Amino acid sequence: MPAPTVQYKDGSFVTLAGAGPGDPELITLKLQQRLREADIIISDRLVHPDIITAHARPGIPVILAGKQGYNAQSSTREQVAALIIREALQGKRVLRLKGGDVAFFSNVLDELEGLVQHHIPFEIIPGITAASGFSAYTGIPLTARGYAQGVRFISFNPTQAYDECTWRSMGSGNETLVIYMAARNLQLLAEGLMRYEADPDRPIAVIEQASTTAQQLHLSTLRQCTTDFSGKEFSSPSLVIIGEVLRLGERFSWFEGGSGKSVFRELGE
């Protein structure tokens, strides 16, 4: 079946695209084509620059934008959405690049609402999310027979109030937890899970810059993570994984981009 074609209206069109977890080769053929067609690129700060330099037309404007956690100077969601609309209403083909996938904790709702409100045609191109990048580049499956029956994707910060039922379900051990935006709040996360009877020896990992040559994997347990990670400042993007699947890491680790293999031995089997 042939791929759908894009119909541009008076030149105005917006593509919302996921640029993958970090490795610049992990993008779709469709995104490569849109990079060649774009009149302007509005990119998250964490998108690998090689993606743009390798595929976009030389000399087109590239604006770095996007909300960055704990950085008051970064652009707000509202500012980014307004920028996209302003450029599109000038008759441009706008490419909005987001790290990972556009639908995983990427604040795409404000942008979609603005596009619909202004009757601007758009498309969405999926990308490989950080969780898939972590799983592939550490050799750790997010679900595995005898280790995890499912996987749960959540975000966590101190302002979120989970009820007792939610904490208990997260701490049951039957699922792998993939937690976005949590690396700065590990103590609160671990304490919340253990307060509602999560196994203190349940493995927890922080993965920095998954799928890149700067990838670093840090492994501990709920009981020990506050001590093991004391004083560490994890570089962005970082992802937190909790679950028994982490015990598979040493056996299937293959990527030599950063450290990783030695830390698995601390857990044992």
C-alpha positions as CSV (number, residue, x, y, z in Angstrom):
1,M,0.0,0.0,0.0
2,P,1.5,3.4,-0.9
3,A,2.3,5.8,1.9
4,P,-0.1,8.7,2.4
5,T,0.8,12.0,0.8
6,V,0.7,15.4,2.5
7,Q,-1.5,18.1,0.9
8,Y,-0.1,21.5,1.8
9,K,-2.6,24.4,2.0
10,D,-1.2,27.6,0.8
11,G,2.2,26.3,2.0
12,S,1.1,26.1,5.6
13,F,1.6,22.8,7.3
14,V,3.0,21.5,10.6
15,T,4.6,18.2,11.3
16,L,4.9,17.1,14.9
17,A,7.6,14.4,14.9
18,G,9.4,12.2,17.4
19,A,13.2,12.3,16.9
20,G,14.0,9.2,18.9
21,P,15.9,8.7,22.2
22,G,19.3,10.0,21.1
23,D,21.0,7.8,18.5
24,P,20.6,10.0,15.3
25,E,20.1,6.8,13.2
26,L,16.9,6.0,15.1
27,I,14.6,8.1,13.0
28,T,12.0,7.2,10.5
29,L,12.2,7.5,6.7
30,K,9.2,9.8,6.8
31,L,11.0,12.1,9.2
32,Q,14.0,12.2,6.9
33,Q,11.7,13.4,4.1
34,R,10.1,16.1,6.3
35,L,13.5,17.3,7.3
36,R,14.3,17.9,3.6
37,E,11.0,19.7,3.0
38,A,10.8,21.9,6.1
39,D,11.0,25.7,5.8
40,I,11.7,26.0,9.5
41,I,12.6,23.6,12.3
42,I,11.5,24.1,15.9
43,S,13.5,21.6,17.9
44,D,13.6,20.5,21.5
45,R,17.0,21.1,23.0
46,L,17.7,17.4,23.5
47,V,17.3,16.4,19.9
48,H,20.6,15.2,18.6
49,P,22.0,17.9,16.3
50,D,23.2,15.4,13.7
51,I,19.6,14.6,12.8
52,I,19.2,18.1,11.5
53,T,22.6,18.6,9.9
54,A,22.4,15.2,8.1
55,H,18.9,15.6,6.6
56,A,17.7,19.2,6.6
57,R,18.3,21.7,3.7
58,P,21.4,23.9,4.4
59,G,20.6,27.3,5.8
60,I,17.0,26.9,6.9
61,P,16.2,28.4,10.3
62,V,16.5,26.1,13.4
63,I,15.0,27.4,16.6
64,L,15.8,25.5,19.9
65,A,12.8,25.6,22.1
66,G,10.9,23.5,24.6
67,K,10.1,23.3,28.3
68,Q,13.1,22.1,30.3
69,G,12.6,20.9,33.8
70,Y,14.0,23.0,36.6
71,N,15.1,25.7,34.2
72,A,13.1,28.9,34.6
73,Q,14.7,30.4,31.5
74,S,13.4,27.7,29.1
75,S,10.5,28.3,26.8
76,T,7.0,27.6,28.2
77,R,4.6,25.3,26.4
78,E,2.4,28.3,25.6
79,Q,5.4,30.1,24.0
80,V,6.3,27.2,21.9
81,A,2.8,26.6,20.7
82,A,2.5,30.3,19.8
83,L,5.7,30.1,17.8
84,I,4.6,27.2,15.8
85,I,1.3,28.9,14.9
86,R,3.0,32.2,14.0
87,E,5.4,30.5,11.6
88,A,2.7,28.3,10.1
89,L,0.3,31.2,9.5
90,Q,3.1,32.8,7.4
91,G,2.7,29.9,4.9
92,K,5.6,27.9,6.0
93,R,6.1,24.1,6.4
94,V,7.0,23.9,10.0
95,L,8.7,20.8,11.5
96,R,8.4,20.5,15.3
97,L,10.9,18.0,16.5
98,K,10.5,16.4,19.9
99,G,12.9,14.0,21.7
100,G,11.6,10.4,21.9
101,D,8.0,10.1,20.7
102,V,5.5,13.0,20.5
103,A,2.9,11.2,22.7
104,F,5.1,10.2,25.7
105,F,5.2,13.0,28.2
106,S,6.0,15.6,25.5
107,N,3.4,18.2,26.2
108,V,2.0,17.9,22.7
109,L,-1.6,18.8,23.8
110,D,-1.1,22.6,23.8
111,E,0.4,22.4,20.3
112,L,-2.4,20.3,19.0
113,E,-5.1,22.5,20.5
114,G,-3.5,25.6,18.9
115,L,-3.3,24.0,15.5
116,V,-6.9,22.9,15.5
117,Q,-8.1,26.3,16.8
118,H,-6.3,28.1,14.0
119,H,-7.4,25.5,11.3
120,I,-3.7,24.7,10.5
121,P,-3.3,21.3,8.8
122,F,-0.8,19.0,10.5
123,E,0.4,15.4,10.8
124,I,2.0,13.4,13.6
125,I,5.1,11.2,13.0
126,P,5.9,8.8,15.8
127,G,9.3,8.2,17.2
128,I,11.1,5.7,19.4
129,T,10.5,6.7,23.0
130,A,13.2,6.8,25.7
131,A,11.8,3.7,27.3
132,S,12.3,1.7,24.1
133,G,15.8,3.1,23.7
134,F,16.7,2.1,27.2
135,S,15.4,-1.4,26.7
136,A,17.2,-2.0,23.4
137,Y,20.5,-0.4,24.3
138,T,20.8,-2.2,27.7
139,G,19.5,-5.5,26.5
140,I,16.8,-5.4,29.2
141,P,13.3,-6.3,28.1
142,L,10.6,-4.2,29.7
143,T,8.4,-7.3,30.0
144,A,9.7,-10.9,30.3
145,R,8.1,-14.2,31.3
146,G,8.7,-14.8,35.0
147,Y,9.9,-11.2,35.6
148,A,7.1,-8.8,34.6
149,Q,3.6,-9.3,33.4
150,G,3.3,-5.7,32.0
151,V,4.9,-2.3,31.9
152,R,3.6,1.0,33.3
153,F,4.7,4.4,32.0
154,I,4.3,7.3,34.4
155,S,5.8,10.6,35.4
156,F,6.7,11.6,38.9
157,N,7.5,14.8,40.7
158,P,6.9,16.2,44.3
159,T,3.7,17.9,43.3
160,Q,2.0,14.7,42.3
161,A,-0.3,13.2,45.0
162,Y,-0.8,9.5,44.5
163,D,-3.4,7.8,46.7
164,E,-2.6,4.6,48.7
165,C,-4.2,2.4,46.1
166,T,-1.9,3.8,43.4
167,W,1.2,3.4,45.5
168,R,0.4,-0.2,46.3
169,S,-0.4,-1.1,42.7
170,M,2.9,0.4,41.6
171,G,4.8,-1.4,44.3
172,S,3.3,-4.9,43.7
173,G,6.2,-6.1,41.6
174,N,4.1,-7.5,38.8
175,E,4.9,-4.7,36.4
176,T,8.0,-2.9,35.2
177,L,7.7,0.8,36.1
178,V,9.1,3.3,33.5
179,I,9.2,6.7,35.2
180,Y,9.8,9.9,33.3
181,M,11.1,13.1,34.9
182,A,11.9,11.3,38.2
183,A,15.7,11.3,38.4
184,R,15.8,14.3,40.8
185,N,13.2,12.8,43.2
186,L,14.4,9.3,43.7
187,Q,14.3,9.4,47.5
188,L,10.6,10.5,47.5
189,L,9.8,7.8,45.0
190,A,11.6,5.0,46.8
191,E,10.1,6.1,50.2
192,G,6.6,6.2,48.7
193,L,6.9,2.7,47.3
194,M,8.4,1.2,50.4
195,R,5.8,2.9,52.7
196,Y,3.2,0.8,51.0
197,E,5.0,-2.5,51.2
198,A,7.1,-2.6,48.0
199,D,10.0,-5.0,48.3
200,P,13.0,-2.9,49.6
201,D,15.3,-5.1,47.5
202,R,13.5,-4.4,44.3
203,P,16.0,-3.2,41.6
204,I,15.9,0.4,40.5
205,A,18.0,1.9,37.7
206,V,18.7,5.4,36.3
207,I,19.7,5.5,32.6
208,E,21.3,8.7,31.3
209,Q,21.2,9.6,27.6
210,A,20.1,6.2,26.4
211,S,21.3,5.0,23.0
212,T,24.1,7.5,22.7
213,T,27.8,7.2,23.3
214,A,27.3,9.1,26.6
215,Q,24.9,6.4,27.9
216,Q,25.4,5.6,31.6
217,L,23.4,3.1,33.6
218,H,23.3,3.3,37.4
219,L,21.8,0.4,39.3
220,S,20.6,0.0,43.0
221,T,17.6,-1.1,45.0
222,L,14.8,0.8,46.6
223,R,16.4,0.4,50.0
224,Q,19.9,1.5,48.9
225,C,19.3,4.1,46.1
226,T,19.3,7.1,48.3
227,T,22.8,6.2,49.6
228,D,24.1,4.9,46.3
229,F,23.0,7.9,44.3
230,S,23.8,10.5,47.0
231,G,25.3,13.6,45.4
232,K,24.8,12.4,41.8
233,E,23.4,14.8,39.3
234,F,22.0,12.8,36.4
235,S,22.3,14.4,33.0
236,S,19.2,15.0,30.9
237,P,17.5,13.1,29.5
238,S,17.4,10.5,32.3
239,L,14.9,7.7,32.8
240,V,14.1,5.7,36.0
241,I,13.2,2.0,35.7
242,I,12.0,-0.2,38.6
243,G,11.5,-3.9,38.3
244,E,12.8,-7.4,38.3
245,V,13.7,-7.2,34.6
246,L,16.8,-5.2,35.6
247,R,18.3,-8.5,36.8
248,L,18.6,-9.5,33.2
249,G,21.0,-6.7,32.3
250,E,24.4,-8.4,32.7
251,R,23.3,-11.4,30.7
252,F,22.1,-9.5,27.6
253,S,24.1,-6.2,27.7
254,W,25.7,-5.5,24.3
255,F,26.1,-1.8,23.9
256,E,29.5,-0.3,24.8
257,G,28.6,3.4,24.4
258,G,29.0,4.1,28.1
259,S,29.3,2.1,31.4
260,G,26.8,-0.6,32.1
261,K,28.0,-4.1,32.3
262,S,29.9,-4.0,35.6
263,V,27.0,-2.5,37.7
264,F,24.7,-5.4,37.1
265,R,27.0,-7.7,39.1
266,E,26.1,-5.8,42.2
267,L,22.6,-7.2,42.1
268,G,23.3,-10.8,41.6
269,E,20.6,-13.2,40.5
